[in-house]
Amino acid sequence: MEPFNIKIGYGEKEVTLTILPIEAGYYKVIYYGGVLGAVCYDEQSDYWQPVPIDEIEAGDLPFYQHDLNGDRLEVVLNDGCIQEIGAEIETRIP
């Protein structure tokens, strides 16, 4: 599966994220050219879960560095954000 972009609500704003499917069964979440994290679907709980950072292969991309002085929104992969990302992914997978 090819990478694709999704938009999620974040506060009163909307954020575009790139989703990179990984053969190991999870999806990398890319923001501003860095790996923000990864999510996977847990069939037992019927819930989207974060992938532990030490299990994510960054590959060619660096991990995202938060910059509180930057001009962009500082996205945090909290539970609500992960579930919204998962719902968007579900609309793209066959």
Buried (B, 14 or more C-beta within 10 A) or exposed (E): EEEBEBEBEBEEEEBEBBBBBBEEEBBBBBBBEBBBBBBBBEEEEEEBBBBEEEEBEEEEBEEBEEEEEEEEEEBEBEEEBBBBBBEBBEEBEE
